[in-house]
């Protein structure tokens, strides 16, 4: 049985915890908005048409911010289509996902939903088919005080107070050839710099996110960051990272996906700091990891290939409204990987100051719904919800001594990873652990004596004898969190046995 020794002290501090690390993402894609957040005919729908059962689950999930309205969708989006009287809103084709958008939910409705759920709205502007003028118009409509044309239009549409959005994304994945209006790094960097400068001239309190690479596998990765920041460094506050992982038939490498995330972060930090040094700047760029999750992209790639083949053959291809798209069913293994990615985001919180799990409902999401029926928690719901609820105060990076396991993609990786937080004010601490071993439990000796902890408040884990077990409409509670047996000795050492392929969270108190 593998054994790990872990110690954590208050001087292992990474950074004070910023709640924006627990953000999510809502895009007009599939059933995320329609039949997800919004279903006017549902038994739980409120007066605005939002599903109250979904609202309750979002609150339970502990989401802090939500990035909106995309995603690839934003690069062809005309925000004006989604405001004003609903009966007058146009139906448009969305080139990103080959569907029709009804625009029955737009900015004002979504801002109302964020107030209902208590989350911060994070907006993205269209820099694919639009530019500076449209971004400024959207900013005025969103945040302007009454007394100007677009702010008055918002008031007339029923939103008397400014929406107060502080965090703005300058486009989405502009390095990707799939993106409507795809640009080179030089073209995008110049446009982002000019757009960001204009937006900050209108409101210098904004926090701006410039597009980084849409994945570490992109051929321009690294150089894209250096070029874009070479233009926009003095204007923006964050650079984005996007990463998705799935089991490609090598479960050992899949369980070690967070190794790739960590390397991704290191490369982006290096590129950003290189530009900082060249510019002799005192400003440090943070990372917004505003798309991350487990997602089997091959499903969507197959759908794109089908559409392309139909079009080439001259056969009509439909443009449906809110079809079922990217509705991945997550296993307990997927949830363990999500938990391990959260551990990496915590350990790199010195530079990753915001993050968004993509997405929130139905589309590669922790929350699923059935039209007219129930909503339920996917397996991935639990590591996110528990980490969001328990983490607080200061993030700590424990020192870990443990065996390694071999992976085809990443070589030898530690069998265990961990992160911790401590809140001196409340006296609470939280530990988060993952066991990557596929067949063996791992015993963990976790020294928390320097945190002053005297008792275990709660200890839970995600694990199942079947690594492919999942929560579904038929079995919504097939994989719940389970109690984790652990013993805190008088010497301040916590003894834990982690089953194979498991993630755990332990709450301690003084």
C-alpha positions as CSV (number, residue, x, y, z in Angstrom):
1,X,0.0,0.0,0.0
2,X,1.5,3.4,-1.0
3,X,2.1,5.8,1.9
4,X,2.4,9.6,1.8
5,X,3.6,12.1,4.4
6,X,2.3,15.6,4.2
7,X,2.9,18.7,6.3
8,X,1.4,22.1,6.2
9,X,2.2,25.3,8.1
10,X,1.0,28.8,8.0
11,X,4.2,29.9,6.4
12,X,3.3,27.7,3.4
13,X,1.0,30.6,2.4
14,X,0.2,30.9,-1.3
15,X,-2.3,33.9,-1.2
16,X,-5.4,35.1,0.5
17,X,-8.4,33.2,-1.1
18,X,-10.2,35.2,-3.7
19,X,-13.8,33.9,-4.1
20,X,-13.5,34.4,-7.9
21,X,-11.6,31.2,-8.0
22,X,-15.0,29.5,-7.8
23,X,-16.6,31.0,-10.9
24,X,-18.6,29.2,-13.6
25,X,-19.7,29.9,-17.1
26,X,-23.0,30.3,-18.9
27,X,-23.0,30.3,-22.7
28,X,-25.9,30.4,-25.1
29,X,-25.2,26.8,-26.2
30,X,-27.4,23.7,-26.2
31,X,-29.7,23.7,-23.1
32,X,-27.5,25.7,-20.8
33,X,-29.9,28.7,-20.9
34,X,-33.1,27.4,-22.5
35,X,-34.5,24.4,-20.6
36,X,-31.6,24.8,-18.2
37,X,-31.7,28.2,-16.3
38,X,-34.8,29.3,-18.1
39,X,-37.9,27.3,-18.6
40,X,-41.1,29.4,-18.2
41,X,-43.5,26.4,-18.2
42,X,-41.6,24.4,-15.5
43,X,-43.4,23.8,-12.2
44,X,-40.7,25.6,-10.3
45,X,-40.4,28.6,-12.7
46,X,-40.6,32.0,-11.1
47,X,-42.2,35.1,-12.6
48,X,-39.2,35.7,-14.8
49,X,-39.2,32.1,-16.1
50,X,-36.1,30.9,-14.2
51,X,-36.2,27.4,-12.7
52,X,-36.1,27.8,-8.9
53,X,-34.8,24.2,-8.5
54,X,-31.7,25.2,-10.6
55,X,-31.3,28.4,-8.6
56,X,-31.2,26.4,-5.4
57,X,-28.5,24.1,-6.8
58,X,-26.4,27.0,-8.1
59,X,-26.5,28.4,-4.6
60,X,-25.5,25.1,-3.2
61,X,-22.7,24.7,-5.7
62,X,-21.2,27.9,-4.3
63,X,-20.5,29.7,-7.5
64,X,-19.0,33.2,-7.1
65,X,-18.9,34.6,-10.6
66,X,-20.4,33.6,-13.9
67,X,-18.9,34.4,-17.3
68,X,-21.5,35.3,-19.9
69,X,-22.6,35.1,-22.8
70,X,-19.8,33.0,-24.2
71,X,-17.7,31.3,-25.3
72,X,-17.7,30.9,-29.0
73,X,-21.2,32.2,-29.1
74,X,-20.1,35.7,-28.2
75,X,-18.0,36.2,-31.4
76,X,-21.1,36.5,-33.5
77,X,-23.4,38.0,-30.9
78,X,-25.3,41.3,-31.2
79,X,-26.1,42.2,-27.6
80,X,-28.8,44.6,-28.7
81,X,-30.9,41.5,-29.9
82,X,-31.3,40.4,-26.3
83,X,-32.7,43.6,-24.8
84,X,-36.1,45.3,-25.0
85,X,-39.6,43.8,-25.5
86,X,-39.2,40.0,-25.9
87,X,-41.8,39.9,-28.7
88,X,-39.7,42.2,-30.8
89,X,-36.4,40.4,-30.4
90,X,-35.0,38.8,-33.6
91,X,-34.2,35.1,-34.0
92,X,-30.6,34.8,-35.4
93,X,-28.4,32.0,-36.7
94,X,-25.5,31.2,-34.4
95,X,-22.5,30.2,-36.5
96,X,-20.6,28.9,-33.5
97,X,-22.9,26.0,-32.7
98,X,-25.1,25.8,-35.8
99,X,-28.3,26.6,-34.0
100,X,-30.9,29.4,-33.9
101,X,-30.9,31.9,-31.0
102,X,-34.3,33.2,-29.9
103,X,-32.8,36.0,-27.7
104,X,-35.6,35.4,-25.1
105,X,-32.9,35.7,-22.4
106,X,-30.5,38.6,-22.8
107,X,-28.3,40.9,-20.7
108,X,-31.1,42.3,-18.4
109,X,-32.6,39.0,-17.7
110,X,-29.3,37.3,-17.0
111,X,-28.2,40.2,-14.7
112,X,-31.5,39.7,-12.8
113,X,-30.7,36.0,-12.6
114,X,-27.2,36.7,-11.1
115,X,-28.9,38.9,-8.4
116,X,-31.3,36.1,-7.7
117,X,-28.4,33.6,-7.2
118,X,-26.0,36.0,-5.6
119,X,-23.2,35.6,-8.1
120,X,-21.1,38.3,-9.8
121,X,-21.6,38.8,-13.5
122,X,-18.5,38.7,-15.7
123,X,-19.2,39.9,-19.2
124,X,-17.5,39.1,-22.5
125,X,-17.5,41.5,-25.5
126,X,-17.6,40.4,-29.1
127,X,-14.3,41.1,-30.8
128,X,-14.9,38.5,-33.5
129,X,-17.4,40.3,-35.7
130,X,-17.5,43.6,-33.8
131,X,-15.1,46.0,-32.2
132,X,-14.4,49.1,-30.1
133,X,-17.7,51.0,-30.8
134,X,-19.9,48.1,-30.0
135,X,-17.9,47.3,-26.8
136,X,-18.3,50.9,-25.6
137,X,-22.1,50.8,-26.4
138,X,-22.4,47.6,-24.4
139,X,-20.5,49.1,-21.5
140,X,-22.7,52.2,-21.5
141,X,-25.9,50.1,-21.5
142,X,-24.6,47.8,-18.8
143,X,-23.0,50.2,-16.4
144,X,-24.1,53.7,-17.3
145,X,-25.9,56.0,-15.0
146,X,-29.2,57.4,-16.4
147,X,-28.8,60.5,-18.5
148,X,-27.2,59.0,-21.7
149,X,-29.0,57.4,-24.6
150,X,-28.0,53.7,-23.9
151,X,-28.3,54.0,-20.1
152,X,-31.7,55.5,-20.6
153,X,-32.6,52.6,-22.9
154,X,-31.7,50.2,-20.2
155,X,-33.9,52.1,-17.7
156,X,-36.8,52.1,-20.2
157,X,-36.3,48.3,-20.5
158,X,-36.9,47.9,-16.8
159,X,-33.4,47.9,-15.3
160,X,-33.4,51.2,-13.4
161,X,-30.0,50.7,-11.8
162,X,-26.7,50.0,-13.6
163,X,-25.7,46.3,-13.6
164,X,-22.2,47.3,-12.2
165,X,-20.2,44.7,-14.1
166,X,-16.5,45.1,-13.2
167,X,-14.8,42.1,-14.9
168,X,-14.8,42.1,-18.8
169,X,-13.4,39.6,-21.2
170,X,-12.0,41.1,-24.5
171,X,-13.4,38.5,-26.8
172,X,-13.0,34.7,-26.7
173,X,-10.4,32.2,-27.9
174,X,-9.3,34.5,-30.7
175,X,-6.4,32.2,-31.4
176,X,-8.7,29.4,-32.6
177,X,-9.4,28.9,-36.3
178,X,-12.9,27.8,-35.3
179,X,-13.6,31.2,-33.9
180,X,-15.8,33.5,-35.9
181,X,-13.5,36.4,-36.8
182,X,-10.3,34.5,-35.8
183,X,-7.3,36.8,-35.7
184,X,-3.5,36.4,-35.5
185,X,-1.8,37.3,-32.2
186,X,-0.6,40.6,-33.7
187,X,-4.1,41.6,-35.0
188,X,-5.9,40.5,-31.9
189,X,-3.3,42.1,-29.5
190,X,-3.7,45.5,-31.3
191,X,-7.5,45.3,-31.2
192,X,-7.7,44.2,-27.6
193,X,-5.3,47.0,-26.6
194,X,-7.4,49.7,-28.3
195,X,-10.7,48.3,-27.1
196,X,-9.4,47.9,-23.5
197,X,-8.0,51.4,-23.5
198,X,-11.3,52.9,-24.7
199,X,-13.3,50.9,-22.1
200,X,-11.0,52.1,-19.3
201,X,-11.2,55.6,-20.5
202,X,-15.0,55.3,-20.0
203,X,-14.5,53.6,-16.6
204,X,-11.0,53.2,-15.2
205,X,-12.3,50.8,-12.5
206,X,-12.9,48.0,-14.9
207,X,-10.9,44.7,-14.7
208,X,-10.1,43.4,-18.2
209,X,-9.2,39.9,-19.3
210,X,-7.3,39.5,-22.6
211,X,-7.5,36.2,-24.5
212,X,-4.7,33.8,-23.9
213,X,-4.3,30.5,-25.7
214,X,-7.4,28.3,-25.9
215,X,-5.2,25.3,-25.0
216,X,-1.7,24.3,-24.3
217,X,-1.8,22.1,-27.5
218,X,-2.2,25.2,-29.8
219,X,0.7,25.7,-32.2
220,X,1.0,29.3,-31.2
221,X,1.0,28.6,-27.4
222,X,3.5,30.8,-25.6
223,X,4.2,33.0,-28.5
224,X,0.6,34.1,-28.6
225,X,0.8,35.2,-25.0
226,X,4.0,37.2,-25.5
227,X,2.7,38.9,-28.7
228,X,-0.7,39.8,-27.3
229,X,0.6,41.1,-24.0
230,X,3.3,43.0,-25.9
231,X,0.4,45.1,-27.2
232,X,-2.1,45.0,-24.3
233,X,0.1,44.6,-21.1
234,X,-0.5,48.2,-19.8
235,X,-4.3,48.0,-20.3
236,X,-5.4,44.5,-19.1
237,X,-5.4,42.9,-15.7
238,X,-5.7,39.2,-16.5
239,X,-4.8,36.9,-19.3
240,X,-7.1,33.9,-19.8
241,X,-6.3,30.2,-19.9
242,X,-8.7,27.5,-21.3
243,X,-8.1,23.7,-20.7
244,X,-10.3,20.6,-21.1
245,X,-9.3,17.1,-20.3
246,X,-10.8,13.6,-21.0
247,X,-9.9,10.0,-20.7
248,X,-8.4,9.0,-24.1
249,X,-8.0,5.4,-23.1
250,X,-5.1,6.1,-20.7
251,X,-6.7,6.5,-17.3
252,X,-3.4,7.0,-15.5
253,X,-2.6,10.0,-17.6
254,X,-6.2,11.3,-17.3
255,X,-6.0,11.1,-13.5
256,X,-2.8,13.2,-13.7
257,X,-4.4,15.9,-15.9
258,X,-3.7,18.6,-13.3
259,X,0.0,18.1,-14.1
260,X,-0.7,19.6,-17.5
261,X,-2.8,22.4,-16.0
262,X,0.2,23.3,-13.7
263,X,2.6,23.3,-16.6
264,X,0.2,25.4,-18.6
265,X,0.0,28.0,-15.8
266,X,3.8,28.0,-15.5
267,X,4.3,28.8,-19.2
268,X,1.7,31.6,-19.2
269,X,3.3,33.1,-16.1
270,X,6.7,32.9,-17.7
271,X,5.4,34.7,-20.8
272,X,3.6,37.4,-18.9
273,X,6.6,38.1,-16.6
274,X,8.9,38.2,-19.7
275,X,6.8,41.0,-21.1
276,X,6.7,42.7,-17.7
277,X,10.5,42.8,-17.6
278,X,10.8,44.0,-21.2
279,X,8.4,46.9,-20.4
280,X,10.1,47.6,-17.0
281,X,6.6,47.5,-15.6
282,X,5.6,47.3,-11.9
283,X,2.3,45.7,-12.8
284,X,1.9,42.0,-12.6
285,X,-0.6,40.2,-14.9
286,X,-2.9,37.7,-13.2
287,X,-4.5,34.6,-14.8
288,X,-8.2,34.1,-15.3
289,X,-8.6,30.4,-15.9
290,X,-12.0,31.1,-17.3
291,X,-12.7,27.8,-19.0
292,X,-11.7,24.5,-17.4
293,X,-13.4,21.1,-17.0
294,X,-13.5,17.5,-18.1
295,X,-14.9,17.4,-21.6
296,X,-14.7,14.8,-24.4
297,X,-14.3,17.1,-27.4
298,X,-14.5,14.1,-29.8
299,X,-18.3,14.1,-29.5
300,X,-18.6,17.7,-30.8
301,X,-15.9,17.1,-33.4
302,X,-17.9,14.2,-34.8
303,X,-21.0,16.4,-34.9
304,X,-19.1,19.1,-36.8
305,X,-17.8,16.6,-39.3
306,X,-21.4,15.3,-39.8
307,X,-22.7,18.9,-40.5
308,X,-19.8,19.6,-42.9
309,X,-20.4,16.3,-44.8
310,X,-24.2,17.1,-45.1
311,X,-23.4,20.6,-46.4
312,X,-20.9,19.3,-48.9
313,X,-23.4,16.8,-50.1
314,X,-25.9,19.5,-50.7
315,X,-28.3,18.2,-48.2
316,X,-30.2,20.7,-46.0
317,X,-28.8,21.0,-42.4
318,X,-31.2,22.1,-39.8
319,X,-30.7,25.0,-37.4
320,X,-32.5,23.8,-34.3
321,X,-33.3,25.9,-31.2
322,X,-31.6,24.8,-27.9
323,X,-30.9,21.2,-28.9
324,X,-29.2,18.8,-26.6
325,X,-25.5,19.5,-27.1
326,X,-22.4,18.5,-25.2
327,X,-24.4,16.9,-22.4
328,X,-21.6,14.8,-21.0
329,X,-22.5,12.3,-18.3
330,X,-19.7,12.4,-15.7
331,X,-18.3,9.4,-13.9
332,X,-16.7,9.2,-10.4
333,X,-13.3,9.3,-12.2
334,X,-14.2,12.5,-13.9
335,X,-15.2,14.0,-10.5
336,X,-11.8,13.0,-9.0
337,X,-10.1,14.7,-11.9
338,X,-12.2,17.9,-11.3
339,X,-11.2,17.8,-7.7
340,X,-7.5,17.4,-8.5
341,X,-7.8,20.4,-11.0
342,X,-9.3,22.5,-8.1
343,X,-6.3,21.5,-6.0
344,X,-4.0,22.9,-8.7
345,X,-6.0,26.1,-9.0
346,X,-5.6,26.5,-5.2
347,X,-1.9,25.8,-5.2
348,X,-1.3,28.3,-8.1
349,X,-3.6,30.9,-6.6
350,X,-0.7,33.3,-6.3
351,X,-1.2,34.0,-10.0
352,X,-4.6,32.3,-10.9
353,X,-6.8,34.9,-9.3
354,X,-10.1,33.9,-11.1
355,X,-11.4,30.7,-12.7
356,X,-14.6,29.5,-14.3
357,X,-15.8,25.9,-14.5
358,X,-17.3,25.5,-17.9
359,X,-20.2,25.3,-17.9
360,X,-23.0,25.6,-15.3
361,X,-26.1,23.7,-16.5
362,X,-26.6,20.8,-18.9
363,X,-23.7,21.6,-21.2
364,X,-20.6,19.8,-19.8
365,X,-22.0,20.8,-16.4
366,X,-22.3,19.9,-12.8
367,X,-26.0,20.5,-12.9
368,X,-28.4,18.6,-15.2
369,X,-32.1,19.2,-15.9
370,X,-35.0,17.5,-17.6
371,X,-37.6,19.6,-19.3
372,X,-40.7,19.7,-17.1
373,X,-38.8,17.4,-14.7
374,X,-36.2,17.3,-12.1
375,X,-32.7,18.8,-11.8
376,X,-29.9,16.8,-10.3
377,X,-26.2,16.9,-9.3
378,X,-23.6,15.3,-11.5
379,X,-20.6,13.7,-9.8
380,X,-18.5,16.8,-10.6
381,X,-20.9,18.9,-8.5
382,X,-19.5,17.6,-5.3
383,X,-15.8,18.4,-5.4
384,X,-16.6,21.9,-6.6
385,X,-19.3,22.5,-4.0
386,X,-17.3,21.1,-1.1
387,X,-14.2,23.1,-2.0
388,X,-16.1,26.3,-2.5
389,X,-17.9,25.8,0.9
390,X,-14.9,24.8,3.0
391,X,-12.0,26.8,1.6
392,X,-11.5,30.1,3.3
393,X,-8.9,32.5,4.6
394,X,-5.4,31.8,3.2
395,X,-4.4,29.2,0.7
396,X,-1.5,26.9,1.8
397,X,0.6,24.6,-0.4
398,X,1.5,21.6,1.7
399,X,4.8,19.8,1.4
400,X,4.3,16.3,0.1
401,X,6.5,13.2,0.3
402,X,5.0,10.3,-1.6
403,X,5.7,7.6,-4.2
404,X,5.1,8.2,-7.9
405,X,3.1,6.4,-10.5
406,X,4.0,6.1,-14.2
407,X,1.9,7.8,-16.9
408,X,2.4,7.6,-20.6
409,X,1.8,11.4,-21.1
410,X,3.4,13.0,-18.1
411,X,6.0,10.4,-16.9
412,X,6.3,9.8,-13.2
413,X,3.8,11.8,-11.1
414,X,3.1,11.9,-7.4
415,X,0.4,9.4,-6.3
416,X,-1.1,12.1,-4.0
417,X,-1.7,15.8,-4.4
418,X,-3.1,18.2,-1.8
419,X,-3.9,21.8,-0.9
420,X,-5.1,23.5,2.2
421,X,-6.6,26.7,3.5
422,X,-6.7,28.2,7.0
423,X,-8.8,31.0,8.4
424,X,-7.2,32.5,11.4
425,X,-10.2,34.5,12.3
426,X,-12.6,31.5,12.5
427,X,-10.0,29.0,13.5
428,X,-11.2,26.7,10.7
429,X,-8.9,24.9,8.3
430,X,-9.6,22.7,5.2
431,X,-7.6,20.0,3.5
432,X,-8.2,18.7,0.0
433,X,-6.5,15.5,-1.3
434,X,-6.5,13.2,-4.3
435,X,-5.3,9.7,-4.7
436,X,-4.3,9.0,-8.3
437,X,-3.6,5.3,-7.8
438,X,-6.0,3.1,-9.8
439,X,-5.9,-0.1,-7.7
440,X,-4.3,0.6,-4.3
441,X,-5.4,2.7,-1.3
442,X,-2.9,5.2,-0.1
443,X,-2.3,5.9,3.6
444,X,-1.7,9.6,4.4
445,X,0.0,11.0,7.4
446,X,-1.0,14.7,7.3
447,X,0.8,16.8,9.9
448,X,-1.5,19.8,10.7
449,X,0.0,20.5,14.2
450,X,1.2,24.0,13.1
451,X,-2.4,25.0,12.2
452,X,-3.5,24.5,15.8
453,X,-6.3,22.1,14.8
454,X,-7.8,20.0,17.6
455,X,-10.8,18.3,16.0
456,X,-12.2,17.0,12.7
457,X,-15.4,18.8,11.9
458,X,-16.2,16.8,8.8
459,X,-14.4,14.4,6.4
460,X,-15.9,13.4,3.1
461,X,-14.7,11.7,-0.1
462,X,-15.7,10.8,-3.6
463,X,-15.0,7.2,-4.5
464,X,-16.8,4.2,-5.9
465,X,-15.9,0.6,-6.5
466,X,-16.9,1.2,-10.1
467,X,-14.8,4.1,-11.5
468,X,-17.4,4.6,-14.3
469,X,-20.3,5.1,-11.9
470,X,-22.3,8.2,-12.7
471,X,-25.4,10.2,-11.5
472,X,-28.2,10.1,-14.1
473,X,-31.9,11.0,-14.5
474,X,-32.7,7.4,-13.5
475,X,-30.2,7.3,-10.6
476,X,-29.5,10.9,-9.6
477,X,-27.8,9.9,-6.3
478,X,-25.8,6.9,-7.5
479,X,-22.5,8.6,-6.5
480,X,-22.8,10.9,-3.4
481,X,-20.0,12.0,-1.1
482,X,-19.2,9.4,1.5
483,X,-17.8,9.7,5.0
484,X,-14.0,9.5,5.2
485,X,-12.5,7.8,8.2
486,X,-9.6,9.8,9.6
487,X,-8.1,10.2,13.1
488,X,-6.5,13.3,14.4
489,X,-4.0,12.4,17.1
490,X,-2.9,14.5,20.0
491,X,0.3,15.2,18.2
492,X,-1.6,17.1,15.5
493,X,-1.1,14.3,12.9
494,X,-4.1,13.3,10.8
495,X,-4.2,9.6,9.7
496,X,-6.1,9.0,6.5
497,X,-6.6,6.1,4.2
498,X,-7.6,7.2,0.7
499,X,-9.2,4.6,-1.5
500,X,-7.9,4.2,-5.1
501,X,-9.2,6.9,-7.5
502,X,-10.6,9.2,-4.8
503,X,-10.8,12.8,-3.8
504,X,-11.4,14.0,-0.2
505,X,-12.1,17.1,1.8
506,X,-11.5,17.4,5.5
507,X,-12.6,20.3,7.7
508,X,-10.7,21.0,10.9
509,X,-11.3,23.4,13.8
510,X,-9.2,24.6,16.8
